Amino acid sequence: MAGPTTAERGERQQESSGPPQARRLGGRRLRRIVVLAAALVLLGAGSAWALYGSSWLRVERVSVSGTRVLTPAEVRAAAAVPVGDPMISVDTEGIEARLRRKLPRIDTVDVVRSWPHGIGLKVIERTPVLLVRKGRDFVEVDDEGVRFATVSQAPNGVPTLELTASRTGPGAASFRRFGRDRLVREAVRVAGDLPAAVARATRTVHVRSYDAIALELGDGRTVAWGSGENGRAKARALTALMKAAPGARHFDVSVPTAPASSGS
């Protein structure tokens, strides 16, 4: 019987050498996977240690910006940022809530991480548009009607509310219908709609009833504003009227489509 040909012997040799080669390739692939997995574990452990365990990324300073009346020291004290703690663990939302609760003068605050060691507190304070008397003090009220601070001295350029509506007299019906708080909100609404130049010159906002709100300027001029409705139209009418009659002492924009001035 004839023996296997050369071609047959080659095929058998290839078949017998196939499985060991596949095993070698599979072993190499497995080693790569193991090495890669180990590297990822070490990288994760190193990152966690750098963020939480090392002294490299810890809070060392707290900066404050945007204050006008408040001092940076007051803001830092109220924020109570945990100096020395890992940067990554600082509760920024908790700090923001704490600042708004402890310092009502703050309207908005943004707490930001300034890597590798800083926490920044970016503050925007409320701006008073009206003052409400409280004994010898004044309560500051912003354009949203929020009473946010009590001060002993009236800030310059902020008008004082004079609420003369009462349960008796001409304003009694308005007082019973709307109540004191609503009338104060209407005064705040008017103060927020005033043209900038008029707002700076206004000394007092008089509220006799819902429909009878008037302004007294620092130089003695007066403005009949009416209700708090159509504020923007009234502001435009008042600006034009004051330019057209600079010597007038009394202005009436309660009906903004028919403004009037009088006196000299």
C-alpha positions in Angstrom: 0.0 0.0 0.0 1.3 3.4 -1.0 2.1 5.8 1.9 0.5 9.4 2.3 1.5 11.9 -0.3 3.4 15.0 0.5 0.2 17.1 0.4 -1.6 14.8 2.8 1.3 14.9 5.2 1.2 18.8 5.1 -2.5 18.9 5.8 -2.1 16.6 8.8 0.8 18.7 10.1 -1.3 21.9 9.9 -4.3 20.2 11.6 -2.1 19.0 14.4 -0.5 22.4 14.9 -3.8 24.4 14.9 -5.0 23.9 18.5 -1.8 24.9 20.2 -1.6 28.1 18.3 -5.2 29.0 19.2 -4.4 28.3 22.8 -1.3 30.6 22.7 -3.4 33.4 21.1 -6.2 32.9 23.7 -3.6 33.0 26.5 -2.1 36.3 25.3 -5.6 37.8 25.0 -6.5 36.7 28.5 -3.2 38.2 29.9 -4.0 41.5 28.2 -7.5 41.6 29.7 -6.1 40.8 33.2 -3.4 43.5 32.9 -5.9 46.1 31.7 -8.4 45.2 34.4 -5.7 45.5 37.1 -4.6 48.9 35.6 -8.2 50.2 35.8 -8.6 49.0 39.4 -5.3 50.7 40.4 -6.3 53.9 38.5 -9.7 54.0 40.2 -8.2 53.4 43.6 -5.6 56.1 43.0 -8.2 58.6 41.9 -10.4 57.8 44.9 -7.4 58.2 47.2 -6.4 61.5 45.5 -10.0 62.9 45.8 -10.8 61.7 49.3 -7.7 60.5 51.1 -4.8 62.8 50.1 -4.0 66.3 51.1 -3.7 67.5 47.5 -7.4 68.3 46.8 -8.7 69.7 50.1 -10.4 73.0 50.9 -7.9 75.6 51.9 -9.6 78.9 51.1 -13.1 80.4 50.7 -13.5 83.5 48.4 -16.5 85.8 48.4 -17.6 88.2 45.6 -20.6 90.4 44.8 -21.3 91.8 48.3 -22.4 95.4 48.7 -23.9 95.7 52.2 -22.8 92.4 53.6 -19.1 91.8 54.3 -17.2 88.8 53.0 -16.5 87.8 56.6 -20.3 87.6 57.3 -20.9 85.5 54.2 -18.0 83.1 55.0 -19.3 82.7 58.6 -22.8 82.0 57.5 -21.6 79.6 54.7 -19.6 77.5 57.2 -17.6 75.8 54.4 -15.7 72.8 55.9 -12.1 74.0 55.4 -9.8 70.9 55.4 -12.4 68.6 54.0 -11.9 67.0 50.5 -13.1 69.3 47.7 -15.2 66.6 46.2 -17.3 66.1 49.3 -18.3 69.7 49.8 -22.1 70.0 49.7 -22.5 73.1 47.5 -26.4 72.9 47.5 -26.4 72.8 51.3 -24.1 75.8 51.5 -26.4 77.8 49.1 -29.5 76.9 51.2 -27.7 77.8 54.4 -26.7 81.2 53.1 -30.2 82.1 51.9 -31.6 81.0 55.3 -29.1 82.8 57.5 -28.7 86.0 55.3 -32.1 86.9 53.8 -30.4 89.9 52.1 -28.9 87.4 49.7 -31.1 87.0 46.6 -29.0 84.4 44.8 -25.7 82.7 45.5 -23.6 80.3 43.4 -21.1 78.0 45.2 -18.3 76.8 42.9 -15.3 74.6 43.3 -12.1 76.3 42.3 -9.7 73.4 42.0 -7.4 72.4 43.6 -8.1 74.1 46.9 -10.7 76.9 46.7 -14.4 77.3 47.2 -16.0 80.5 45.6 -19.2 82.1 46.9 -20.7 84.4 44.2 -23.4 86.5 45.9 -26.1 88.8 44.5 -27.8 90.9 47.2 -31.4 92.0 47.1 -31.9 95.7 46.2 -34.5 97.7 48.3 -37.1 99.6 46.3 -39.2 100.7 49.3 -38.8 101.2 53.1 -41.5 100.3 55.6 -41.3 102.0 59.0 -41.0 99.8 62.0 -40.8 101.9 65.1 -37.6 103.9 64.7 -36.2 101.4 62.2 -36.9 100.7 58.5 -37.7 97.4 56.9 -36.2 97.0 53.4 -38.4 95.6 50.7 -37.3 94.4 47.3 -39.1 94.5 44.0 -40.7 91.1 44.6 -42.2 92.3 47.9 -39.7 90.4 50.1 -38.9 92.0 53.4 -35.3 91.0 53.8 -33.6 93.3 56.3 -34.3 95.8 59.2 -31.9 98.8 59.3 -31.7 101.7 61.7 -30.8 104.2 59.1 -32.7 104.7 55.8 -30.5 104.0 52.7 -30.1 106.9 50.4 -32.3 107.0 47.3 -34.9 104.5 48.6 -38.4 105.9 49.2 -40.4 105.4 52.4 -43.9 104.0 52.4 -46.7 106.1 54.0 -49.8 104.0 54.3 -52.7 106.3 55.2 -55.5 104.0 54.2 -57.3 102.9 57.3 -60.4 101.1 58.5 -62.2 104.4 58.7 -62.4 107.4 56.4 -62.2 107.6 52.6 -59.9 104.6 52.2 -61.9 102.3 54.5 -63.5 100.3 51.6 -60.2 99.8 49.9 -58.5 98.7 53.2 -61.3 96.2 53.9 -61.3 94.8 50.4 -57.5 94.5 49.8 -55.9 94.5 53.3 -52.7 96.1 54.4 -50.4 93.5 52.8 -51.9 93.9 49.4 -51.7 97.7 49.6 -48.0 97.4 50.5 -47.4 95.1 47.6 -49.0 97.6 45.3 -46.7 100.3 46.6 -43.7 98.0 46.0 -45.1 97.4 42.5 -45.2 101.1 41.8 -41.7 101.7 43.2 -40.4 99.0 41.0 -41.9 100.6 37.9 -40.6 104.1 38.4 -38.2 105.6 35.9 -34.7 105.5 37.3 -34.4 109.2 37.7 -37.7 109.5 39.4 -37.0 106.6 41.7 -33.8 108.3 42.9 -35.7 111.5 43.5 -38.7 110.0 45.3 -38.8 110.5 49.0 -42.2 109.0 49.9 -44.8 106.7 48.4 -48.2 107.6 49.8 -50.9 104.9 49.7 -54.4 106.3 50.4 -56.2 103.4 48.7 -55.7 100.8 46.0 -56.4 103.4 43.3 -54.8 106.4 45.0 -51.0 106.0 45.2 -48.9 109.1 45.0 -45.3 110.1 45.0 -43.6 112.9 46.8 -40.2 113.9 45.4 -37.3 115.3 47.3 -37.8 118.8 45.8 -41.5 119.0 46.8 -43.0 117.9 43.5 -45.8 115.4 43.5 -47.0 112.7 41.2 -50.5 111.1 41.2 -49.9 107.6 40.0 -53.2 106.0 40.7 -53.2 102.2 41.0 -50.2 99.9 40.4 -51.7 98.8 37.0 -50.1 99.9 33.7 -46.9 100.8 35.4 -44.7 100.8 32.3 -47.1 103.0 30.4 -47.3 105.4 33.4 -43.5 105.5 33.6 -43.2 106.5 30.0 -45.9 109.1 30.3 -44.2 110.6 33.4 -40.8 110.8 31.7 -42.3 112.6 28.7 -44.4 114.9 30.9 -41.5 116.0 33.0 -39.5 116.8 29.9 -42.4 118.8 28.4 -43.1 120.7 31.6 -39.9 121.0 33.6 -41.3 123.7 35.8 -44.5 121.9 36.8 -45.0 121.0 40.5 -47.7 118.4 40.1 -47.9 115.5 37.6 -50.9 113.1 37.1 -50.3 109.9 35.2 -53.1 107.9 36.8 -54.6 107.7 33.3 -51.4 107.3 31.2 -53.1 108.0 27.9 -54.1 111.5 29.2 -51.3 112.7 31.5 -51.5 116.2 33.0 -49.3 118.6 34.8 -49.9 121.8 36.8 -48.3 124.4 39.0 -45.0 126.2 38.4 
